[in-house]
Amino acid sequence: MYSLVLTLPAVLIAITFHEFAHAFAADRLGDDTPRLQNRLNLNPISHIDPVGFVLLLFAGFGWGKPVQINPRNFDRKYSMEAGEAIVAFAGPLMNFLLAIICTLVYVGMYKFAYEFISTSQVRWHYLYFDSDILQ
């Protein structure tokens, strides 16, 4: 249960951005269906499927609400099949980009915050245990 509480925010962010990417790609290709269904936002409530979310909590797997598209609304810059492929690829691509961004943030925190935390702990230890001020 504790691990679920720790991973739930990350999963909600991943599902939200994944579904938003599908909606954004369809919108950029000329389909207004995601816009009319209010799916062009980063609000997790509009991207979470209730059944998928409950299964995520209790079974460990789940899914988001699929973005509905109408390929006939795509502009004819690309064929309908190519447009559908672009929209389908947008979600996994967003997951990959999120993974890269989070990895860079993690590495940056590890590299720069580790020195700050370790020196702060040394100061903390010196101030409270080795200092003659408190004795």
N, C-alpha and C positions, 0 to 999 in steps of 0.2 A: 504494500500500500504506500509506503514511504517513497519508493522509487517512482510510483505512478504520480504522486504529487510533484516530484521533482521534474519528471519528463512531460507532464501535461502542458505547461506553457509552451515548450518547444514544439510539441505536436500540434497544438492549436495554431501557432504561428506558421508552421510548415503547411498545414492544410489550407489555412487562409490564403497564404501567398500562392500556393499551387493553383487553387481554384481562381484566384484573381488573375493569374497569368493566362489561364484559358480564356477568361472573359475579356481581358485586355487585347489578346491576340485577335479574337473574333471581332471585337469592336474596331480595331485598326484595319481589319480586312473589309470593313463595311457592314458587318452584321450588327443591327441595333438591338437584337434580342437580349443580350446580356444587360444592356443599358436599360431597356424597358423593364427587365426583371430586377433592377437595382442590384446587380452583381458586380458592378465596377467600383467596388470599395474594399477597404481592408478591415471591415467589421466582421469579426469571426462569426457572429450570430447569423449573418446572411450566407455563410459558406459551410456551416456545420449541419450535417444530416443528423436528425435526432436518433435514429436507429443506429447509425454508424458511431455516433458519440457514446451512446450507452454501451454498445459492444466494446468500444475502446476502453471504457472504464472497467468493465467486468470481465471481458474475454481477452483483452490485450491487443486487439486489432480493431480497426474501424476505417471509416472513409468519410469524405466530405460530400456535400451536395453537388451533383454533377451540373456543370454549366450547360444550359440548353443553347444550341446554336441552330441557325438555319443557313446552310451553305448557299441557298439560292439568293440570299441577301448580300453575299460577298461581291465586292466590285470585281470586275473581270480582269484585274491585273494578273491574277493567277487563276488556274483552273479550279473548279470546285474541289476536286480531289486534293490538289496541292494545298488549297486553303484549309481543308480539314486536317491535313497532315501538319500544317504549321500550328494550328490551334491545339492539336493533340500533343505536339512536341513542346509547347510552351510551358506546360505544367512541370514535367520532369526537368526541363532546362532551368526553371525557377528554383526547384529543389537543389539542383547542382550549384547554382549561383549562391543560394543561401548557405550551403555547406562550405563553399570557398570563403564567403564573408565571415561566417562564424569561426572558421579555422583561423583566419587572419586575426580576428579579434582575440581568440584564445591564445594564439602565439604571442601577440602583442601584450596581452595581460600577463602571460607567464614571464615574458622577457623583461618587461618594464615594471610591472607591479610586484614581481617577486623580490626585486632589490628593495623596493620601498617597504614591503611588508617585513622582510628580514631585517632591515635596518631599524624599522619601527619596533620590532620585537626586541632587538638588542637594546634600544633606548628604554623601552618599557621595563625590561629586566633590570637594567642598570638603575633606573629611577626608583623602582620599588624594592629591589632586593639587595643591591650593592651600594646604594647611596647611604651616606651617613645622615642625611637630612631627616629621614623618617625614624631613625633610631634614637 
